[in-house]
């Protein structure tokens, strides 16, 4: 797994709010393993759980509609 923009954001926000991973998991309602996977850049995570964590920091992950040929 490699660091992604999302994993970097979560880790930076967690530290800015002086939370450890256990605190973040308890306050956001997700498991500790999920927080660790998220911060390590696991490529497959449930979007609803990602948003539970991001809501702690006033953020949200949402799909983006792309027009044909934008890839």
Short mmCIF file of the C-alpha atoms (twelve columns), coordinates in Angstrom:
data_MODEL
# 
_entry.id   MODEL 
# 
loop_
_atom_site.group_PDB 
_atom_site.id 
_atom_site.type_symbol 
_atom_site.label_atom_id 
_atom_site.label_alt_id 
_atom_site.label_comp_id 
_atom_site.label_asym_id 
_atom_site.label_seq_id 
_atom_site.Cartn_x 
_atom_site.Cartn_y 
_atom_site.Cartn_z 
_atom_site.pdbx_PDB_model_num 
ATOM 1  C CA . UNK A 1  0.000   0.000  0.000   1 
ATOM 2  C CA . UNK A 2  1.198   3.494  -0.715  1 
ATOM 3  C CA . UNK A 3  0.233   6.883  0.662   1 
ATOM 4  C CA . UNK A 4  -2.547  8.624  -1.259  1 
ATOM 5  C CA . UNK A 5  -3.960  12.142 -1.048  1 
ATOM 6  C CA . UNK A 6  -6.819  10.751 1.020   1 
ATOM 7  C CA . UNK A 7  -4.596  8.833  3.431   1 
ATOM 8  C CA . UNK A 8  -2.287  11.830 3.835   1 
ATOM 9  C CA . UNK A 9  -5.279  14.137 4.492   1 
ATOM 10 C CA . UNK A 10 -6.738  11.857 7.170   1 
ATOM 11 C CA . UNK A 11 -3.400  11.396 8.917   1 
ATOM 12 C CA . UNK A 12 -2.649  15.145 8.886   1 
ATOM 13 C CA . UNK A 13 -6.119  16.037 10.160  1 
ATOM 14 C CA . UNK A 14 -5.960  13.413 12.893  1 
ATOM 15 C CA . UNK A 15 -2.651  14.802 14.119  1 
ATOM 16 C CA . UNK A 16 -3.870  18.386 13.866  1 
ATOM 17 C CA . UNK A 17 -6.765  17.500 16.183  1 
ATOM 18 C CA . UNK A 18 -4.365  15.671 18.527  1 
ATOM 19 C CA . UNK A 19 -6.048  12.303 18.049  1 
ATOM 20 C CA . UNK A 20 -4.393  8.916  17.931  1 
ATOM 21 C CA . UNK A 21 -5.771  6.185  15.683  1 
ATOM 22 C CA . UNK A 22 -7.746  4.626  18.528  1 
ATOM 23 C CA . UNK A 23 -9.401  7.963  19.350  1 
ATOM 24 C CA . UNK A 24 -10.311 8.503  15.705  1 
ATOM 25 C CA . UNK A 25 -11.786 5.027  15.330  1 
ATOM 26 C CA . UNK A 26 -13.880 5.384  18.486  1 
ATOM 27 C CA . UNK A 27 -15.119 8.901  17.710  1 
ATOM 28 C CA . UNK A 28 -15.950 8.172  14.074  1 
ATOM 29 C CA . UNK A 29 -17.546 4.778  14.750  1 
ATOM 30 C CA . UNK A 30 -15.250 2.668  12.576  1 
ATOM 31 C CA . UNK A 31 -12.802 -0.034 13.589  1 
ATOM 32 C CA . UNK A 32 -9.162  0.577  14.373  1 
ATOM 33 C CA . UNK A 33 -8.110  -1.691 11.492  1 
ATOM 34 C CA . UNK A 34 -10.159 0.458  9.105   1 
ATOM 35 C CA . UNK A 35 -8.395  3.639  10.276  1 
ATOM 36 C CA . UNK A 36 -5.025  1.955  9.823   1 
ATOM 37 C CA . UNK A 37 -5.947  0.700  6.346   1 
ATOM 38 C CA . UNK A 38 -7.203  4.164  5.391   1 
ATOM 39 C CA . UNK A 39 -4.040  5.904  6.563   1 
ATOM 40 C CA . UNK A 40 -1.861  3.333  4.805   1 
ATOM 41 C CA . UNK A 41 -3.608  3.921  1.480   1 
ATOM 42 C CA . UNK A 42 -5.464  0.635  1.064   1 
ATOM 43 C CA . UNK A 43 -6.947  0.813  -2.448  1 
ATOM 44 C CA . UNK A 44 -10.305 -0.774 -1.588  1 
ATOM 45 C CA . UNK A 45 -12.304 0.752  1.246   1 
ATOM 46 C CA . UNK A 46 -16.020 1.209  1.843   1 
ATOM 47 C CA . UNK A 47 -16.987 4.735  0.867   1 
ATOM 48 C CA . UNK A 48 -19.576 5.046  3.639   1 
ATOM 49 C CA . UNK A 49 -16.946 4.263  6.264   1 
ATOM 50 C CA . UNK A 50 -14.458 6.640  4.649   1 
ATOM 51 C CA . UNK A 51 -17.104 9.350  4.943   1 
ATOM 52 C CA . UNK A 52 -17.713 8.501  8.606   1 
ATOM 53 C CA . UNK A 53 -14.055 9.321  9.239   1 
ATOM 54 C CA . UNK A 54 -14.012 12.380 6.957   1 
ATOM 55 C CA . UNK A 55 -17.110 13.803 8.659   1 
ATOM 56 C CA . UNK A 56 -14.969 14.238 11.773  1 
ATOM 57 C CA . UNK A 57 -13.020 16.854 9.815   1 
ATOM 58 C CA . UNK A 58 -15.900 18.482 7.953   1 
ATOM 59 C CA . UNK A 59 -15.091 16.724 4.688   1 
ATOM 60 C CA . UNK A 60 -16.817 14.225 2.412   1 
ATOM 61 C CA . UNK A 61 -15.794 11.906 -0.406  1 
ATOM 62 C CA . UNK A 62 -18.168 11.813 -3.364  1 
ATOM 63 C CA . UNK A 63 -18.101 10.382 -6.883  1 
ATOM 64 C CA . UNK A 64 -17.384 12.789 -9.698  1 
ATOM 65 C CA . UNK A 65 -19.277 12.536 -12.955 1 
ATOM 66 C CA . UNK A 66 -16.921 12.575 -15.897 1 
ATOM 67 C CA . UNK A 67 -17.895 13.436 -19.428 1 
ATOM 68 C CA . UNK A 68 -17.122 11.073 -22.273 1 
ATOM 69 C CA . UNK A 69 -13.511 11.140 -23.313 1 
ATOM 70 C CA . UNK A 70 -12.203 12.751 -20.104 1 
ATOM 71 C CA . UNK A 71 -10.191 9.739  -19.052 1 
# 
